[in-house]
Amino acid sequence: MESYANILFVDIETVSVQPEFSMLSDEMQAEWERKARLIRHTGDTPPDPANVFTDRAGIYSEFAKIVCIAFGTIYTSDGVRRLRLKAISGDDEKALLEEFNKVVTKMAALHGDVRFCGHNIKEFDIPFICRRYIINGLMLPPCLMLSGRKPWEITHIDTMELWKFGDVKNYTSLSLLAAVLGIPSPKGDIDGSMVGTVYWNEHDLDRISRYCMGDVLTCVRVFLRLKGDTGAPPEPEYADGPGNALP
């Protein structure tokens, strides 16, 4: 049974840095107006930047912040493969990233070379995390110092890339991939498009965390299927409290 002990399965949830466009500084409002003009839209009339901000700002790292990072590790205990899941969330993005740094540092101490795995992680999650580290004035963990590395030196695993099989134009969502592979996906009461509303209107971080951990669980199951892993899929167990994410 292959070991995946050095892989940290990761998913993030992001929201706009402010609940409304009008709450940005004048400088950032001007920058968003420039950005909004470049965002593809339908119709002949460019949409109102304020409406575009509400709908789209949460995916742009310059105008958004991370409110939740969920992660999982596969390990073996008494010959049984298990999956430990945890989410860290909060309003203070800097504190959240510092906590995530502790997780990564612990992984590196245990396993040396840490590899991240996620769905569309190379295009979204990893770049977003790295940019927000810099914006918050934090040092990147060594395994996220990607500048200057050659493509083959970056060993992160992207399940969407695995599914492409070399097709550069194909985008497949995690939920679609799980459905087509017959993989059960946790039934959540929200989807990614609702995270900003749940955060700014309800401030329900527990709900967001559950959704984020569900995506990590689905990603793990998809990864194992794409790897042709024939072992029994690990059952999830959820860690409680700081520092308990890793066995």
Secondary structure, 3 states (H helix, E strand, C coil): CCCCCCEEEEEEEEEECCCCHHHCCHHHHHHHHHHHHHCCCCCCCCCCHHHHHHHHHHHCCCCEEEEEEEEEEEEEECCEEEEEEEEEECCCHHHHHHHHHHHHHHHHHHHCCCEEEECCHHHHHHHHHHHHHHHCCCCCCHHHCCCCCCHHHCCCEEHHHHHHCCCCCCCCCHHHHHHHCCCCCCCCCCCHHHHHHHHHHHCCHHHHHHHHHHHHHHHHHHHHHHCCCCCCCCEEEECCCCCCCCC
